[in-house]
Every structure is written in C-alpha cells, then in structure tokens.
Amino acid sequence: MDTINRIQRAIDFVEDNIYDELNPDAIASQAYMSSFHFQRLFSVVCGVSLGEYIRNRRLTLSGTEIQHSDTKIIDIAFKYGYESPESFSRAFTRFHGISPMAARSQNGGLNLFAKISVESILGGNQMVQGLKERGYTVKENGPVYYTTNMDKTAKWFEDVLGWYAGIDQRNENGDGTYGCVLPLPGEIHSMTLAQFNGFHMFYGEPTRQTVAFMRVDNIDNLYSFVTKNGWTQISEITTQPWGGKECDVTTIDGGVMRFFQLD
C-alpha cells in the first residue's frame, strides 16, 4: 500500500501544478523515488507514460476551458504550457479530433482523460480494500544468516562468492546488527517491479521447521490480523538483541514462519 500511496501523491502533485512547468525529478521526489524508477513504475501501473499523462490531462482541461469560458484560445494555449498557438492547435486536434476553434463553437463531444486513481487501477474496492484491512506489508523474505562480525562476513561473501553486501544498521559500538547480501547489486533489485516475496509450494511431506524469514512493516497489525482470524498458533511479539521485533506463526502444516520488523 505504501507504493500505491506514493504514486498517488505524485499524481496529486501533477494535478496541483498542472499549469506550471513539471519536472520529472520534482514529480518523482513526491514518491521518494528516482526519476528513472518512478517513470518506469508509473508506466507499468498507469498504462501511460508520465509525459502522456501530463499532456492528456492538459488537453482535457484546456478543452473544457475552451468550451466553458470566453478566455482567448491563445491565452489558454500559453496557460497550459504551449509555446505557440500553432503547437497547441496541432496537439489539441490530434487529441480531440477537432481544432480549438471548432471546439469553441460546439458543446461537448471532446475526449476526456480523467485524473488517475491508482487504487481503482489496481483492483478498486475488492483487492485494495483487502490490503488495507490486512494492515501490514511484506517487504521481503529470505534465509537469515547470524554472525557476530558482520563486516568480516560481508567481506567474505563479496570476496569468495562475488556477491554484494550492505550493512543497514549498527549498534552504538559500530557493530553491524542488520544487513543483506545479494547476488545482484541492490540498485538492480530496487528497480525490479513486484519482486516475488511469497512461497513456492510443492507436494510432499511437510518439514515442520522454520520455513521462511519474512521482513514486514507493521508487525503489530500482522499479529492483530492473525489472531482476529482465529489462528492462535502465533507467538507474542518480542524485541530482539539486534533491535528488531519478531514473532513466529506456525502454519497449518506445522512449519514456522518467522516475521521480523526493523525499528
């Protein structure tokens, strides 16, 4: 849900500044993303590029203004960022199928491109409401590797396996308390849309052991959600020596899912 809210925040920024020069970097900053990553994600989620969205919204709004005001067409063209009446007329005609002058003499009949609601695109009431009710977000999962010297271990992964290591949290003594090692650079992982963070299920005898370590946001909401649904095989949330919070959920097959949250 956080990603949905951030994209919508950027869209709201575009709408609030539709008459001004809109810089992709400034728009992306509203979503706390790089311009490259935001524009890529925007195109996938919204079905149009960021530039197309801005252009289509301006041409929609300018068409409405032409038909419902006495403002000169040349002033409307400049208002929506066009450098000349000719460039505005060409873009307007391509979008609406008629010229600005022809649009002024008729009522209605123009194309409309409405403001995008990301929630509606991503499933509307049913899917998005279900995510809201769940109240927690699975950020990632993967094996956990415990070490008393994270810097030394990180270097081993880099030197011996050629992986990429990063230490995200340290204690007051400077010792690493949380980090990740990845087979690809973190920048590549962060550019991947909707990374797989679920489970692969195979037919076979349940192992009845810890089957996953999953990083989540809002672990308290996770606990509430599970218990509200009547499942009692969940441990209390505990604070760990490395500073995070953990709880275990025992599955219907006897496996254990360990959830953790970074503070």
Stockholm file with secondary structure:
# STOCKHOLM 1.0

chainA/1-263         MDTINRIQRAIDFVEDNIYDELNPDAIASQAYMSSFHFQRLFSVVCGVSLGEYIRNRRLTLSGTEIQHSDTKIIDIAFKYGYESPESFSRAFTRFHGISPMAARSQNGGLNLFAKISVESILGGNQMVQGLKERGYTVKENGPVYYTTNMDKTAKWFEDVLGWYAGIDQRNENGDGTYGCVLPLPGEIHSMTLAQFNGFHMFYGEPTRQTVAFMRVDNIDNLYSFVTKNGWTQISEITTQPWGGKECDVTTIDGGVMRFFQLD
#=GR chainA/1-263 SS CHHHHHHHHHHHHHHHTTTSCCCHHHHHHHTTSCHHHHHHHHHHHHSSCHHHHHHHHHHHHHHHHHHHCCCCHHHHHHHTTCSSHHHHHHHHHHHHSSCHHHHHTSSSCCCCCCCCCHHHHTTHHHHHHHHHHHCCEEEEECCCCCCSCHHHHHHHIIIIICCEEEEEEECTTSCEEEEEEESSCHHHHHHSTTCCCSCCCCSSCCCCSEEEEEEEECHHHHHHHHHHTTCCCBCCCEECTTSCEEEEEECTTSCEEEEEECC
#=GC SS_cons         CHHHHHHHHHHHHHHHTTTSCCCHHHHHHHTTSCHHHHHHHHHHHHSSCHHHHHHHHHHHHHHHHHHHCCCCHHHHHHHTTCSSHHHHHHHHHHHHSSCHHHHHTSSSCCCCCCCCCHHHHTTHHHHHHHHHHHCCEEEEECCCCCCSCHHHHHHHIIIIICCEEEEEEECTTSCEEEEEEESSCHHHHHHSTTCCCSCCCCSSCCCCSEEEEEEEECHHHHHHHHHHTTCCCBCCCEECTTSCEEEEEECTTSCEEEEEECC
//
